Amino acid sequence: MKHYNIKVSGKVQNVGFRYATMETARKHNITGFVQNQRDGSVYIEAEGEDPEIHHFLQWCHEGPTWARVDSVNVSESNTEDYDEFTIR
């Protein structure tokens, strides 16, 4: 099990990015959460097994069709044992 803290910047708010992130996470059996940040970015905590977590991380670099991802910062940290993936 891997845990990643992910910050996605670009045109990622007011474009359904959080909902699409939740749907993608659930599709890949990823737990954690996604939330908007005051600086216009989106913050994600994601936990999952290989290779699903890596597919999810790849998706974060693209996002949904209507978003524009300029940068993705990823750091690994300790697992939190989330039960599901939610929008905060």
Phi, psi and omega in degrees: 000130178245148177234128179235139169260126189231130174242121181249125181243155181134211175271082187236002174245149181065026177229013180078019184297317182296316180297315179296324177296315179299314180298318180293317179299313181296323178299327183257015179058040178261137175250162180137216180203166175226141178209149174287149176247157182297333182278006178093356178271177175237134179251134182230136165246124186227136177231138178183176180263155170292145359269359184301318182295327179287325174297319179296316179298321176299317180299321180301331178285343180253313183070184178289164185307321187274359178262166172230113180267119178266322180206153177225120176253125185235133172223143179270145177211186183290146180292150179248352180058051176295149179274331184205180175252128184229165171260131177250000000 
